């Protein structure tokens, strides 16, 4: 059974930083693509960043240059380093695992709140 557990969310002032973690179990982590998404109140869930098994990355335009996605296959963990946070980054952040285009699982989400 695939499980993803996010951590690292919290309350931070605008301009601050947070690092989110997503620990995976029940999968061969290294062969899966991983992604971070977010959902703000009243809005649809949106892509933040993805990282492939080959360590290629992709970012939403709104976070390019501020957020960095990375992975540690030995720890079965994907990270999202978020710098220069803005109030509009406030959302619940979710990670997912994807294999050959199929979403294997979503995490339960972690709340990020950025105060102005």
Backbone as a ProteinNet text record, in pm:
[ID]
protein_1_A
[PRIMARY]
XXXXXXXXXXXXXXXXXXXXXXXXXXXXXXXXXXXXXXXXXXXXXXXXXXXXXXXXXXXXXXXXXXXXXXXXXXXXXXXXXXXXXXXXXXXXXXXXXXXXXXXXXXXXXXXXXXXX
[TERTIARY]
85.2	0	88.7	62.6	142.1	94.8	188.8	156.7	253.7	198.7	278.2	240.9	340.3	316	394.5	321.4	384.8	409.6	510.6	539.2	612.7	623.6	702.2	622	490.1	409	405.2	346.5	336.3	301	316.9	289.1	421.1	432.2	555.7	519.5	604.1	581.9	623.4	564.1	602.1	752.4	815	959.5	1035.4	966.8	1030.7	1040.9	1088.5	1112.9	1055.1	1021.6	980.7	1033	1056.8	1090.5	989.8	918.9	824.2	892.3	849.6	898.7	781.6	804.3	703.3	772.8	742.4	804.5	713.8	771.7	695.1	724.3	624.8	642.6	552.5	589.3	506.7	528.3	633.5	663.5	814	851.8	993.1	1015.4	1054.7	1051.7	1130.4	1246.1	1338.5	1284.1	1186.8	1138.7	1014.1	969.6	847.7	877.1	791.1	792.5	714.3	757.6	693	650.7	545.1	498.3	446.5	451.4	388.4	277.7	164.2	48.4	-0.3	-85	-142.8	-286.7	-361.6	-501.3	-533.6	-567.4	-607.8	-759.5	-811.9	-957.2	-1034.6	-1134.4	-1218.1	-1155.8	-1036.4	-968.6	-941.7	-913.9	-880	-736	-709.4	-572.5	-487.2	-367	-280.9	-140.5	-76.7	60.4	154.4	247.4	354.2	485.8	522.7	649.1	647.2	722.7	737.7	883.9	917.2	1052.9	1040.6	1107.2	1098.5	1197.9	1186.8	1281.9	1422.8	1429.2	1557.6	1602.5	1530.9	1563.3	1545	1459.8	1419.4	1309.9	1314.3	1217.7	1132.5	1015.6	923.1	853.7	833.8	774.3	660.8	564	463.5	531.6	483.6	544.5	543.5	440.2	424.2	529.4	599.4	697.7	839.7	856.8	990.9	1084.7	1203.5	1303.2	1288.5	1178.1	1156.3	1150.9	1095.9	1080.1	1176.2	1221.9	1307.8	1259.3	1234.6	1196.8	1320.4	1332.5	1445.4	1400	1482	1446.1	1569.6	1547.1	1651	1598.5	1646.1	1592.7	1626.6	1739.8	1777.3	1680.5	1629.5	1534.1	1389.8	1369.7	1234.6	1155.7	1219.2	1158.9	1177.2	1073.1	1081.2	1062	1135	1134.3	1084.6	1033.4	1000.9	1055.1	1164.4	1220.1	1150.1	1089.4	1012.2	1075.2	1123.6	1184.3	1102.4	1127.6	1059.1	908	854.7	712.5	625.4	510.9	414.5	280.5	197.1	65.2	-13.6	5.5	-67.4	-17.8	90.4	136.2	60.1	-23.7	-101.6	-193.4	-182.9	-260.6	-228.8	-306.5	-268	-182.8	-66.1	27.8	23.1	10.5	1.4	114.8	162.7	254.7	183.3	232.2	181.6	294.3	264.6	358.3	292.7	369.5	317.7	409.9	349.3	427.3	363.5	437.8	390.9	256.1	243.7	124.3	8.4	23.4	-83.1	-47.5	-140.8	-117.8	-136.2	-31.5	-35.9	-98.3	-71.9	-121.7	-105.4	-184.7	-170.8	-143.5	-71	-56.5	-178.3	-177.2	-292.4	-288.3	-174.6	-161.5	-101.1	-34.7	20.1	-10.7	-55.7	-99.6	20.6	23.8	121.5	44.3	75.4	9.9	117	104.5	200.8	128.9	176	113.8	183.1	105.6	161.8	213.7
-118.5	0	123.4	211.6	332.2	434.8	493	600.7	715.3	836.3	958.4	1045.7	1092.9	1174.2	1303.8	1417	1548	1605.3	1688.9	1761.6	1889.1	1978	2099.8	2225.8	2213.6	2333.3	2416.6	2535.2	2621.6	2763.1	2851.1	2993.5	3067.8	3149.2	3224.1	3363.2	3458.6	3593.3	3600.8	3694.4	3716.6	3742.3	3680.8	3689.6	3577.5	3499.5	3390.6	3263.7	3158.9	3031	2914.7	2810.5	2683.4	2571.2	2455.4	2337.1	2227.7	2185	2075.7	1944.1	1839.4	1704.7	1612.4	1512.8	1411.8	1276.7	1197.9	1066.6	958.8	872.6	768.5	631.3	545.9	405.7	321.5	194.7	104.5	112.6	187.7	196.3	188.8	153.8	162.9	308.3	386.7	532.3	582.6	522.8	580.3	579.2	493.5	484.1	567.7	635.7	714.8	862.3	928.2	1072.7	1123.5	1236.7	1293.5	1437.1	1481	1616.3	1682	1813	1896.1	1978	1980	2057.6	2138.8	2235.1	2313.5	2350.2	2371.6	2410.4	2517.7	2634	2744.5	2739.6	2800.2	2798	2852	2777	2820.3	2806.5	2747	2732	2585	2558.3	2421.9	2389.7	2262.4	2217.9	2247.9	2300.4	2337.6	2281.6	2260.6	2211.7	2317.3	2272.6	2360.3	2320.6	2193.5	2147.3	1996.3	1945.5	1800.7	1766	1642.4	1592.1	1447.7	1417.1	1282.1	1188.9	1062.6	964.8	997	1063.4	1104	1240.6	1295.6	1422.2	1543.6	1533.7	1652.2	1722.3	1853.6	1929.5	2021.1	2054.5	2144.5	2226.6	2356.1	2445.3	2527.2	2558.6	2657	2792.2	2872.6	3004	3087.6	3069.9	3153.2	3125.7	3012.9	2978.7	2968.7	2982.3	2971.7	3073.7	3027.6	3114.8	3129.3	3081.6	3090.9	2953.8	2854.9	2720.3	2624.3	2523.7	2420.3	2283.9	2195.6	2058.3	1969.9	1875.1	1782.6	1650.4	1548.7	1416.8	1348	1264.2	1179.5	1037.3	962.9	828.1	734.6	755.2	669.6	687.2	809.1	836.3	827.5	799.4	791.8	918.7	1030.9	1158.4	1259.4	1338.2	1450.6	1578.2	1681.5	1806.8	1920.9	2023	2147.9	2261.9	2320.3	2436.2	2559.8	2635.7	2753.3	2877.6	2964.7	3089.8	3208.5	3323.6	3447.3	3426	3366.7	3333.2	3457.7	3442.9	3551.5	3507.7	3602.5	3563.8	3475.8	3496.5	3415.2	3271.6	3239.7	3101.3	3023	3092	3026.2	2921.2	2798.2	2686.5	2561	2457.3	2323.9	2262.3	2213.5	2156	2003.2	1942	1797.1	1743.1	1625.7	1558.9	1438.7	1398.2	1275.5	1196.2	1070.5	980.5	931.7	934.4	899.4	796	695.2	594.5	572.2	600.5	584.7	653.1	773.3	853.1	823.8	727.4	691.7	742.1	817.4	865	748.4	720.4	608.2	648.2	770.7	813.1	963.8	1018.7	1155.6	1151.7	1249.9	1265.3	1334.7	1351.1	1411	1563.2	1620.3	1764.5	1827.1	1940	2017.7	2165.6	2234.3	2373.5	2468.2	2557	2666	2797.3	2880.6	3010.7	3118.9	3213.5	3322.9	3452.5	3515.4	3639.8	3760.1	3864.5	3985	4083.1
0	0	0	-96.2	-107.8	-5.5	66.2	160.4	140.5	142.6	135	253.6	325.9	445	432.8	424.3	415.2	555.1	562.7	686.4	651.3	749.7	730.8	709.4	700.2	682.7	809.7	798.3	915.2	876.4	973.5	954.9	942	838.8	814.8	761.7	788.7	736.6	589.7	519.3	379.8	371.6	269.5	253.8	321.4	403.2	475.2	392.6	458.9	391	470.9	400.5	460.6	371.6	431.3	353.3	385	283.3	297.6	263.8	333.3	307.1	279.6	197.4	168.8	171.1	272.9	289.5	231.8	151.9	83.6	141.1	136.3	172.5	82.9	70.4	-8.6	-158.7	-201.1	-344.1	-364.3	-487	-524.8	-562.5	-464.8	-476	-596.1	-619.2	-717.6	-860.4	-889.7	-1027.6	-1051.4	-947	-959.4	-976.7	-1055.7	-1060.8	-940.7	-887.6	-769.5	-798.1	-731.5	-755.6	-629.2	-630.9	-527.6	-592.7	-527.5	-570.9	-452.3	-478	-368.3	-401.1	-295	-310.4	-207.7	-258.2	-172	-153.9	-48	-24	-144	-187.9	-298.5	-436.1	-442.1	-571.3	-600.8	-727.9	-766.8	-728.6	-711.7	-685.7	-809.9	-785.8	-897.3	-879.2	-993.5	-993.1	-936.5	-851.9	-803.5	-869.5	-856.2	-912.3	-923	-1019.7	-1034.2	-1054.2	-1019.7	-1041.4	-1087.7	-1197.5	-1252	-1183.5	-1216.3	-1164.5	-1214.4	-1329.5	-1384.7	-1337.7	-1239.9	-1173.2	-1262.8	-1363.2	-1438.1	-1360.4	-1359.4	-1280.1	-1367.1	-1313.6	-1381.5	-1274.3	-1301.8	-1203.4	-1263.9	-1181	-1220.1	-1233.2	-1326.1	-1347.2	-1219.8	-1139.1	-1019	-912.2	-921.9	-818.3	-872.1	-1002.7	-1061.3	-999.2	-964.4	-903.6	-754.1	-697.4	-552.1	-486.4	-555.4	-500.5	-570.3	-495.2	-551	-505.1	-600.7	-568.7	-579.1	-487.5	-490.2	-430.2	-446.3	-393.7	-339.2	-239.1	-181.6	-189.5	-288.6	-309.1	-193	-130	-17.1	100.1	116.8	224.4	177.8	49	-7.6	24.4	3.8	40.1	-71.9	-95.3	-187.5	-106.8	-145	-71.1	-159.5	-93.9	-162.2	-76.8	-122.8	-55	-109.3	-20	-59.6	1.2	-83.2	-39.3	-88.2	-28.5	-68.5	-76.2	28.4	29	25.9	-40.8	-56.5	3.4	42	94.8	-2.7	-131.6	-229.8	-238.3	-168.3	-159.3	-52	24.2	128.4	67.1	115.3	61.5	141.3	114.2	159.2	48.3	85.2	-10.8	-2.2	-118.7	-129.6	-216.8	-184.8	-276.1	-337.8	-454.5	-513.7	-577.5	-604.5	-670.9	-799.1	-906.7	-1038.5	-1102.5	-1164.8	-1235.4	-1371.3	-1475.8	-1614.5	-1634.5	-1584.1	-1605.3	-1512.1	-1425.3	-1330.3	-1191	-1129.9	-994.1	-897.9	-822.4	-728.8	-595.4	-553.8	-422.8	-406.9	-316.6	-268.5	-118.3	-71.9	71.3	129.6	262.1	330.5	328.3	291.4	282.2	406.8	386.4	496.6	469.4	572.5	557.4	559.5	461.8	459.2	461.4	559.7	571.7	574	481.8	471.7	507.7	613.7	658.5	595	571.4	507.8	610.9
[MASK]
++++++++++++++++++++++++++++++++++++++++++++++++++++++++++++++++++++++++++++++++++++++++++++++++++++++++++++++++++++

